[in-house]
Amino acid sequence: MTSKRREKGSSIARVLEIIEAVSKAERPLSPADLSLLLDIPKPSIHRLLQQLEADGYLQTNMRGLIVPADRLHNIALGVLYTSRFKALRKAILKKLAAQVGETCGISIPDGIEMIYYDREQTNWPLQVHLPIGSHTPVSCSASGKLYLGSLPPDRRQSIIKNLPLDQRARNTITSAEALEAAAIESAEQDLGVDNEELVDGMVAISVPIRDKTGKLFACLFIHAPIIRKNLDELKEFEPLLRSAAEELGQLIGTDSDNDK
């Protein structure tokens, strides 16, 4: 009985190690990569990966590499949203929304989309309604282009080449070459811009929220209807946006023992 419990505990530990490795990886890993990285025999790694795929935690992409699947994304978002830092995160967003007088929020990359993870609305009667949990294409949102700009060039170009660049609004970018140029400009300026590309009549700007290693973890955005603020007027709030993003970034990976 003791031996069986030890084996079960070892399997659980290996599953968690695999999930941790995949979630932290800078690039998708192969089963052989995971076997070498975690010192798990190849037959065992294949068996565990098959189970994790069957249960919806991991999936294999078109190149045969392992990437997070929906259940793992949902767990990550759930942990973040219900974390002990929720009150502080909401306070930062509420303060920013009051300072700029427009809706602000946080979006997180999810494949070729951005997820609206959290937001704080203002009390204007005219609102652009994008609820929490909304998915927007990376190609036509301020945060999406900022995220694309943060990727290594070869990976970014491969993604852009395969994106469906549909016309969603009057200024939506529908050319892969133009989107590549916009992503590079976002990276150079460290600022994402949406000039009526996602929704007619709406403009937005976005700055990165980075973790302690400097990696883009999420994006902080503000958007507004153009009858209230044009793009240049929105950019005047960039310093406030960056200050709030820095505060939010400090919450990522903070030792919970320090949160008293």
Summary of the structure (lengths in Angstrom):
residues: 260
radius of gyration: 20.3
end to end distance: 41.5
largest distance: 70.7
contacts: 791
relative contact order: 0.10
helix: 48%
strand: 19%
